[in-house]
């Protein structure tokens, strides 16, 4: 089983038009290649990460799908996903399992953090290399081979604009548009695959700030929360977008707001709380983030202070 790294998508800024493209949901998970080499009952199987690390031991429930196909020699590409409490694929939920290797702990997590393997490409079948075949051919063969498998083959759509809007409304990560005539280029970032990820802007209340590492006064990140009927719920730490100018403005804005305890109603993780200066929850800011509906903001970016809004305004909007 030779090493192979997955083909990567290029960031795009618009959905490519025309019948030459197919569009799929972009899954917020871990990229995994599944390889079942050899024929018959003694065939070997292996799961590898994007960087060709062996992750077979971490995902016995995914490997079970390979054992079910052990009479076939195949190599497939896909994404392992886990759903959060809201039923949305969430990388943070998946992280509970990603680095666990102790067999007993892994088996417990198979039950408590179930995963699904979304398989979207077929690279080898019964000893025949398919990477030079067009995507349309590989996808058609994939659907046939995995018919009845516990693995899932996600749907592919002709209308990319429709799918992009649908994923936005459902709080999903985005879409990947793929040229149907494209070969598979292992390890390459190809313009024949385009990823379009959603960015969502939200308004949050600042509950604390942290200095730049190695300093005590240079404001480098904010701890922000969402106003809920139960109080201010912690949603994460935001450092991106806070350059020198923004840091000075925010330092002035938080002056005189320090308090001895956290204003959040839930417990702030220790890594976030360390070195934090807690603040009275009165400052409102806009933050862009990746995906929607996650308990913690993903790849958040600070956008500015909302002087036109107060926490009471946000509470009134929640009550409506």
Secondary structure, DSSP 8 states (H G I E B T S, - for coil): -------EEEE-SS---STTEEEEEE-SSEEEEEEEESSSTT-EEEEEETT--B-GGG-HHHHHHHHHTTTS-EEEEEEEE-B-TTS-B-HHHHHHHHT---HHHHHHHHHHS--EEEEEEEEEETTEE-TTS-HHHHHHHHHHHTTT-SSB----BS-HHHHHHHHHHTT--EEEEEETT----TT-EEEEEEEEE-EEEEEEEEEEEEE-TT-SS-EEEEEEEEEETTEEEEEEEE-BT--HHHHHHHHHHHTT-B-SS---SS---HHHHTTEEEB-TT-EEEEEEESSS-SS-SS-EEEEE-TT--HHHHHHHHH-
